[in-house]
Amino acid sequence: ASGVLGDHLRPQFDSAAKRAADIFDVPLAMVSMIDEDTQHVVAASGSLAAALRGPADSPTGHVAIPRSLSVCGHVVSSAQTLIVDDIARANG
C-alpha cells in the first residue's frame, strides 16, 4: 500500500544495490522489502545478481520469496544482527 514496490523507485534501489556490492566487494548485494508474508527482492547487483532476476512476466519485475524461507525475514523478526559468513553452509 506504501507504493515502495512500484517501478518508479527501481533506479534508486538498483543504485543502492550496486553501491553496496562495490563498497563491500561482494558478489551479491540486494535491496529487499519485507511484508507480513513475503520478502520482495527489489534490486540486486554483482556477479550473482542474474540468478535473482524476476520472471519476465512478473508484473513488478522483482523476486518474491516466502518470508518463512528468507534470511531477511528472520532478521526482521528477531530484531538482532545476523552474520552469515557462508550462506551455502548455514544450518536451517
N, C-alpha and C positions, 0 to 999 in steps of 0.2 A: 504494500500500500504506500510505502515511502517513495517509490519510484527509483530506488537505488539500483535495481536490476535493469533499468532502461538502457537502451543503446546510447543515449546522449552522454552517459558517463564513461563509456568504454575507453575513449582515448586517455582519460586521466588514470583509470585503473591499469591500462596497458603500460603507461609511462611509469607508474609506481612499481609494477612488477619488474620491468626492465631495469629500473634503477636499483632495486633490491638485489637482483641477480648479479648486476655489475659490481655493486659495492661489496657484497659478501662473496663474490667469485664462486657462485654455486651453480650447478646445472639446472636448477629449477627454483623459481620464486613465483608465488601465487598470491592473488588477492581474492579472498573468499568472503562471502556474506553468509551468516548462519541465521536460519529462522527456526521455528519450532520443530520442524521435521527434516530439514534439508540443509546441506552445505552447497552453496552456489559458487562455483569457481568462475569468477567473472573476468579474470585475466591471468595469464601465465606467460613467463618469459624464461629463456635459457635453452640449452640444448635438448632438454627433455620436454619442453612445452608442447611440441607437436603431438605427443601422446595424450594430451589433455584436451585437445580441440573438441568442441561440441559437435554433435551431428549436424550435417549441412542443413537438414530440415528443422533444426531446433528453432523455435520462434525467438528465443533470446540469444542464441549463439553461445551460451555458456553450458558448462557441465554441471549436472545436479547429482549429488551423492547423498544417500540417506544419512541423516545426522548420526544415527546409531553406529554407522560404519566409518565415520570421518574422524580423523585425528583432531581437526579443529573443533568439532562438536564436543569432544572430551575436554579440551582446554577450556572452552566456554563454560561447560557445566561444572568444572572443578574450580574455576577462577584462580588457578595456580599456573605457574610457568611449567611447561613440559619441554624437556630436552630429549630429543631422539637423535643419537649420533648416526644411526644407520636404520632407516625405516624398514628396509628389507629384512633386518634381523630382529625387529621389535616383536615382542610377545604380545598377543592379543589378549 
